Amino acid sequence: MSKALTFKLNVNREEAMRYYRGEASTVIVRTDDGKALQFPASHVRRFITQHGIHGHFRIVFDQNNKLLSLTRNGDA
């Protein structure tokens, strides 16, 4: 059984580049329902733009907390 959480992410360009270069290995966010969530930064690299990372995201993971998917709301 999978579980989904949603959260907002607003990361400036400099911090996003730390994720891109691997200098920051984890992303720590507060979900929309107030839970702390930590996951590998490698999963946000594809969302980096010249302005950083901005948007509302949905993360899905399995019963063993293995990340199954990460999507930005509005992405196909």
Helices and strands as residue ranges (DSSP letters): E 3-11, H 13-21, E 26-30, E 36-40, G 41-47, E 53-61, E 67-72
